[in-house]
Amino acid sequence: MTIATPAVPITRREFLYYVWGASIALFMAEMGGAFIWFALPRFKEGEFGGIITLPISDLPTPDSGPKDLPDVRIWLVNIGDARVGDNRQPNDYTVKPGVRALYKICVHLGCLYKWVPTNDRFECPCHGSKYLASGSRIDGPATRNLDSFPIEFVDDAGNVVAQSGTIGAGNSEEGGAVEIPAEAVAIRIDTGQRVEGAPNTQPGGGI
């Protein structure tokens, strides 16, 4: 008959060693997971938060209504001479012809504003802020122009031929529309670098 050897209880010191070892292992696992999370790209190309690439043929024509890109939260506008000369445009925020990528979120309280063709302007259904196709605020409780995203045009070799700001640098000239170069075949929009619209509390010449 075999006599069972009684289990030897662990000491307090051994217990603390085990707890300390488990804590270190957990900490290292968390650090490794955090490193992998930061190392991997969070957004894929073509998704909101990343780079959006569209062929030139997808852009609206000058002075036409803006193009809605709901999946990436963008209104694409192509400002022509008629919009440059719009008498509703605030004098302090003159615009130039070209393309802009406007963020679809109202700068007041984050509602989705919409394009109203009969009034030729963007209107927020929540609190009544109104904006021109240029992105300029002309009425309502909003206190700045619409936010936008940096854009660049590339040729068929992938070379940048025009841009509103350096993509990936986190900045761009507010209100900086970019005319489409003759050699451009695509537009690239950096939806990870939102550019805040300029402060604007003055309405334009006619609402």
LINNORTA-V876055 format. One record per residue. N is the residue number from 0. RES is the residue in one small letter. SS is DSSP state (h for helix, s for strand, l for the rest). BURIAL is + if it has 24 or more other ideal C-beta (glycine too) atoms within 12 Angstrom, else -. Layout:
BEGIN
n;res;ss;burial
N;RES;SS;BURIAL
N;RES;SS;BURIAL
END
This chain:
BEGIN
n;res;ss;burial
0;m;l;-
1;t;l;-
2;i;l;-
3;a;l;-
4;t;l;-
5;p;l;-
6;a;l;-
7;v;l;-
8;p;l;-
9;i;l;-
10;t;l;-
11;r;h;-
12;r;h;-
13;e;h;-
14;f;h;-
15;l;h;-
16;y;h;-
17;y;h;-
18;v;h;-
19;w;h;-
20;g;h;-
21;a;h;-
22;s;h;-
23;i;h;-
24;a;h;-
25;l;h;-
26;f;h;-
27;m;h;-
28;a;h;-
29;e;h;-
30;m;h;-
31;g;h;-
32;g;h;-
33;a;h;-
34;f;h;-
35;i;h;-
36;w;h;-
37;f;h;-
38;a;h;-
39;l;l;-
40;p;l;-
41;r;l;-
42;f;l;-
43;k;l;-
44;e;l;-
45;g;l;-
46;e;l;-
47;f;l;+
48;g;l;-
49;g;l;-
50;i;s;+
51;i;s;+
52;t;s;+
53;l;s;+
54;p;s;-
55;i;h;+
56;s;h;-
57;d;h;-
58;l;l;+
59;p;l;+
60;t;l;-
61;p;l;-
62;d;l;-
63;s;l;-
64;g;l;+
65;p;l;+
66;k;s;+
67;d;s;-
68;l;s;+
69;p;h;-
70;d;h;-
71;v;h;+
72;r;l;+
73;i;s;+
74;w;s;+
75;l;s;+
76;v;s;+
77;n;s;+
78;i;s;+
79;g;l;+
80;d;h;-
81;a;h;-
82;r;h;+
83;v;h;+
84;g;l;-
85;d;l;+
86;n;l;-
87;r;l;+
88;q;l;+
89;p;l;+
90;n;l;-
91;d;l;-
92;y;l;+
93;t;l;-
94;v;l;+
95;k;l;-
96;p;l;+
97;g;s;+
98;v;s;+
99;r;s;+
100;a;s;+
101;l;s;+
102;y;s;+
103;k;l;+
104;i;s;+
105;c;l;+
106;v;l;+
107;h;l;+
108;l;l;-
109;g;l;-
110;c;l;-
111;l;s;-
112;y;s;+
113;k;s;+
114;w;s;+
115;v;s;-
116;p;h;-
117;t;h;-
118;n;h;-
119;d;l;+
120;r;s;+
121;f;s;+
122;e;s;+
123;c;s;+
124;p;l;-
125;c;l;-
126;h;l;-
127;g;l;-
128;s;l;+
129;k;s;+
130;y;s;+
131;l;l;+
132;a;l;+
133;s;l;+
134;g;l;+
135;s;l;+
136;r;s;+
137;i;s;+
138;d;s;+
139;g;l;+
140;p;l;-
141;a;l;+
142;t;l;-
143;r;s;+
144;n;l;+
145;l;l;+
146;d;l;+
147;s;s;+
148;f;s;+
149;p;s;+
150;i;s;+
151;e;s;+
152;f;s;+
153;v;s;+
154;d;l;-
155;d;l;-
156;a;l;-
157;g;l;-
158;n;l;-
159;v;s;+
160;v;s;+
161;a;s;+
162;q;s;+
163;s;l;+
164;g;l;+
165;t;l;-
166;i;l;+
167;g;l;-
168;a;l;-
169;g;l;-
170;n;l;-
171;s;l;+
172;e;l;-
173;e;l;+
174;g;l;+
175;g;l;+
176;a;l;+
177;v;s;+
178;e;l;+
179;i;l;+
180;p;l;-
181;a;l;-
182;e;l;-
183;a;l;+
184;v;l;+
185;a;s;+
186;i;s;+
187;r;s;+
188;i;s;+
189;d;s;+
190;t;s;+
191;g;s;+
192;q;s;+
193;r;s;+
194;v;s;+
195;e;l;+
196;g;l;+
197;a;l;+
198;p;s;-
199;n;l;+
200;t;l;-
201;q;l;-
202;p;l;+
203;g;l;+
204;g;l;-
205;g;l;-
206;i;l;+
END
